[in-house]
Amino acid sequence: MTISNEDELEQLREIGRIVAEVLQAMGAALEPGMTTAELDDIGRRLLDQAGAHSAPEVCYGFPGATCISVNEEIAHGVPGGRRIQAGDLVNIDVSAEKDGIFADTGASFAVPPVSPVIERLCRDGRRAMWTGLRQVKSEEPLASIGFAIGKFARKHGYSLVRNLASHGVGRSLHEEPKEIATWPDRHDRRKMNDGLVFTIEPFLSLGAEWANTKHDRWTLFSQPCAPTVQYEHTVVATRRGPLVMTQVQ
């Protein structure tokens, strides 16, 4: 999607605020002993209250309102009977639609008690995302995002999962530009046009470089198995830089 007028921008701001608030509420509710289905129920109730619809359900028939991934699961985890334990690393991905406009956000949460290594991973996962966001500006190369994140990861001793990319969003959950690398990609010659809407969502890891399905057609697991975090915002490219749409105001 490319924003063409102020009404579209306001619609995107609204759904961006909704998914950001749902993510924040789910993260605050996270506690040992609850199931991922119970956590998902919180997200569904809040989306319903806001008049929004789960994007993975609408677009793909996903069996849940949100994606909740625990430990070795790093993306697209299906909510169910798995009980969250102290020390777990939980990723929550919230994407939704309202009035035909979509926004997408996500974050990883470490359930206390947390080791210093995981605390640092979570902190640096956020830093990696913001490193990418700072590259956003109209007429700049899309590949500059991945090069900046890749430099950050190398400097701090992390790997990046290289088959889970950022993507265009707005009129649907996934649209052009597709496969925006959050790792260095010398073959991408595309540029960010003014008003372009897309996500930035690096998967920063302590060793994983790939994601594969195992038990179902949804849940993605780290390969090799290693702690991995993901932080995600929906952003609009402008001449002055990034407009982040998925922050709590």
N, C-alpha and C positions, 0 to 999 in steps of 0.2 A: 504494500500500500504506500502511496505517496500522498501526503496531506496536501489538499488543494485549497482549503478554506478554513476559516476559524471554527465553523460548526463541527467539521470533522475532528479538529484538534480538541475541541471541548468534549466530544463523544469519547475520544481516545483517553483523555484525561479521566473521565468518569469511570470507564471500565478499568483503567489502570489503577485508580484509587481503590476500587472494589477489590481487585485481586490482591493488592498490597495489604489491605486491611484484613482480608481473610487469611493470608499467609501469616501475618503478625499474630492474629488470634490463635491460629492453630499451633504456632510455635510456643506461645505462652501457655497453651493447654497441655502441651506434651509432658507426660510424666510416666515413670515406670509403672508397669502393670496394666496400662490401657492397651487395647488392641489397635492395630492400624485402621480397622473398620470403624472403631469408635472415634478415632481422630478424623477420619474422612467424613463421618456424620456431622461433625462440627462445621467442616468446610461447606458441606452441602446445605446445611441450614442457613448459614450466613450468605451464601450465594443466592439462595431462594429469597431471603429477606430483602436482598438488594435488587431483585428482579433480573438477576444474571443467570446464565446457563453454563454448565461445565463444558468447556471446549473439547476435551478429549471424548466426552460422551457424544456431543453433537457431531463432531467431525469423523470419529473413528469407532464409535460404539464401545469405548473403553468401559470396563466394568467397575467404575468408581467415579466420584466427582472430582477427586484430585489424585495425583500420583504420589505414593508414599513408599520410599525405598530405604531399607535398613541395612547398614553395614556392607556386606558383600554385594548387595543390590545397589546400583548407583543411579538408575533412572527407570521411570515407567513402572514402578512397583505397584502391584494391584492391592488395594486395601482388603484386609481379611482378618483372620484369626490370630495372626502373629502378635505376640505380646511384646511390647517395648520394654527393654531391660535397662537398668542403670549402666552407664558406660557406652550405650549404643550411639551410633552415628546415623542420624535420620535425615533424609532429604525429603522435603515437601515441595512439590511443583504444583502451582495453582495457575490455571489458565481458564479464561471464561469469555463469554460473548454477551453483549447487551446491545439491542437495537442494531444488530448487524456488524458491530465492531468488536474485535478481539484484542485481548492483551494477555501477556504471559510473564510470570515471575516465578522465582524459586529460591530456596535457601537450604543450607544444611545446618542441623542443630545437633550439638553433642549433649547427651543426657548425663548430668553429673552422677558420680564423680568422673572427671575427665583428665586424662594424662596431659602433661605439658606438650607432648608431640602433637596430639589431636587439637589442643587449643591453638597451637601455632598453625596447623594446617587450616583450621577454620578461619583464623585471622588472615592468613595469606590467600585463602580462596577469595575472600572479599577484596583484598588488595589486587589480586589478579583481574577480577572483573572490572574494577575501577581503572586499572591500567588500560584495559581495552576501551572502556567508555571515554577516556580522555583523548583517544584517537579519532573520535567521531566528529566529523565536520563535512559539510557538503563539498563535493568535488575532490575530496581526498580518497585515496585508494582503500577499498574494503580490506585488502590484505594487510594494511598497516595495523589493524587490530590484532591479527594473529601474530605478526612479527613482534609487537610490543609485549603481548602476553607470553610468547615463547621466550623472549629475553628475560622477562621476570622469572619464569619457571626455572630456566637454566641457572640464573644467578643464585636462586634460593634452594636449588637441589631437588626440584620436583619434576615429575613427568606430567604430560597432558594426554588425556584420552582423545585419540585422533579420529574417531568415527562418530562422535557426537558433536554436531556443529550448531552454530547459531543459524538464524533463519529469518526471512521476512515474515511479518505478521500484520494484521489489521482487518482485512476483509475475510480472512480465514486464519486458522491457527498456524498453518505452514504455507507460505507462498513465496513468490520471488521477492528478493534474491534468495535462492536456496543454497544450502551448504556453505555458509560463511565460516571459514576456518578460524578457530581460536588457537591455532598453532601456525607456524610459518608455512606459507604456501606461495612459492615463487611463480606459480602458473596462473594465479588469479589476477586479471587485469581490470576488473570491474571498479567503478567508482561510486561513491555515495552521492546520489542526487539530492537536491534540496527537498526536504520534507519526507525523505525515505524513512519508513518505519520498520524496525527489525529488533531482534534480541541480541544481547551479548551474554553468553553463558559458558565460560570455560569450566571444564572438569579437571581440577587440579588434584594430583595424586602423589602418594608416596611410592609409586612404582608401576601403577597400571598404565597401559598404553592403548587398550582396546576395550570394547564393550560387546558382550555376546549374550544371546538368550540361551536359557537352559531348560527351565521347567514349563514355561508357557510361551505364548507368542508375544508377550508384553514385556516382562521384566528383563532388564539388562544388568549383567553382572560384570564386575571388573576383571580384566585379563591382563597380566596375572593378578590374582586376588590381592588387593591392597587398599588401605583406607583412601577414599576419594570424596571430594566435596564439589558441589556445584552451587554457584550463586548467579542469579539471572535477573536482568532488568529488560523491559521494553523501552526503546529509545527512538527519538526522532532526530535525524541529522539536519542541522541548520547551518547557515553561513557563520554563525557565532559559536557553533559547537553543539554538544549533545543536549537534548531535552529529555530527561528521564521521566517516564510516564508512570512507573510502578513504585512510587515512594509514598509512604503514609504522610499526609500533609500535617 
